[in-house]
Amino acid sequence: MTTPEDLEMRSHPKSLINLLRGWPNPSLLPVNLLQTATKKVLADRTIADPGLLYGPDTGDPRLRECVAKWLTKFYKPAQPISHERITITGGASQNLGCVLQVYSDPGYTRNVWMIAPAYMLAFRIFQDSGFHEKLRAVPEDEEGVDIQYLQRQMRKSEERAKSEGNTAPKFKPSRPYGKIYRHIIYAVPAFSNPSSRTMSLQRREQLVRIARQFDALIITDDVYDFLQWPAGTTTDQSSLESATLPRIVDIDRTLEGGAEREGADGFGNVASNGSFSKIAGPGLRTGWVEGTEKFAYGVSQTGTTASGGAPSQLTSTYVAELLESGELQKYIFETLQPAYAERFRTMLKAIEEHLLPLGVSLPQSDRQVVGGYFMWLSLPPPLQSKAVAQRAKAEENLIVAQGELFEVPGDSESASFPHDLRLCFAWESLENIREGIARLARVVSQMQRKGAGGETMAPATENGHK
Ligand SMILES: Cc1ncc(COP(=O)(O)O)c(C=O)c1O
């Protein structure tokens, strides 16, 4: 379908550069590896037949095993990860919906707490589960989450629930394989979409303690963890074989007696959503969720899985082949990390050259390890990112994402981003990344010269070079 927007784009004298799209560039898709894996799987009826039939609820057993071993090697937790902690999913988005089906009730569950700026496509998943009036923003701080703010607000939320007599699930039946949490906390702790921030170890531990205190389930989208490299534009090193911080699910497993400590219900307080979208291809629609064994089994018991079997059953067999042979791990280390590092460094250099002198700033610029798909820029006030994005599109045929897109619907007053922009370095070519930043700088500097209403604005001050 051709939209009026497409026509407008096509008629623009400049070629389109899209720094909003959070997709991998097609050159980074492991097509050849998948070709070998699919051929092998389909030639072996002992793998192909179960792959083409309904799968077990918890997913392809071979993939569960492979994921457990691979995660053990990458995250190096205190004890190895067993396959019982893993359920295969249709990716992080699909699984967020499944988790909410089994573990939340839009009446009893008081609020969904989203660390903001937040991944905007998660909003509708929560809304679909009945939480449209219960979404709350929790501001990020330099360490990843304003923990005191969250604690204060959760306390208030509990007082409200008490005064309303909200003491039992209203819409969901009681099930032996599930439970209903009183709160949901949603976070992207490493190389976040959109802010690219990484949450500190201290904040991760504090979050687990708060979740236990308030009977909250923390759902983390850990989808960028494998795409990491040393920070800086001068180092030659572009790959890192293991994670530098434990996931929040790893912390819940061991902190102060762990998720399965005596007296606890065994479901734990954290679900880690993993995905092959960013490290193999989003079209695979395959991922995994990790939690306690009890939790992982519960997610697999949604009605849709009970009827249709595990999602992505056939693609799971291909991905298992890639992991068992070690090809995917090698591909991430030797191809993806260096390629994304180069893209990141190209964008950073262009930002340093063109945008920092105009007063634009980058958060967490002192990190040792960086990663993911995105960079988050703060424009010098009074520049509004919405106006900049509009001008960039109209004048430069450049698409960027303005901060408002990542504000939590219904709670933008708690965390608003009128001066921020998200840029993606995964989709466009290196040349377009450089050109895109130069175009953005042209827009910013023209707007600074003219001022929003056409008046002359003060030039960038010395703090513009931070
Ligand atoms: C934070 C976050 N969660 C989930 C997704 C989607 O993951 P999947 O393709 O596994 O559904 C993305 C993709 O952009 C993302 O950035």
The ligand as a Gaussian input file, in Angstrom:
#p B3LYP/6-31G(d) Opt

LIG

0 1
 C       13.091000      -3.422000      24.446000
 C       12.553000      -4.263000      23.350000
 N       11.739000      -5.274000      23.656000
 C       11.235000      -6.065000      22.705000
 C       11.508000      -5.850000      21.373000
 C       10.904000      -6.763000      20.369000
 O       11.443000      -8.049000      20.518000
 P       10.897000      -9.285000      19.698000
 O       11.233000      -9.063000      18.267000
 O       11.616000     -10.442000      20.302000
 O        9.435000      -9.355000      19.902000
 C       12.347000      -4.804000      21.003000
 C       12.619000      -4.504000      19.606000
 O       12.866000      -3.393000      19.211000
 C       12.877000      -3.994000      22.017000
 O       13.675000      -2.970000      21.734000

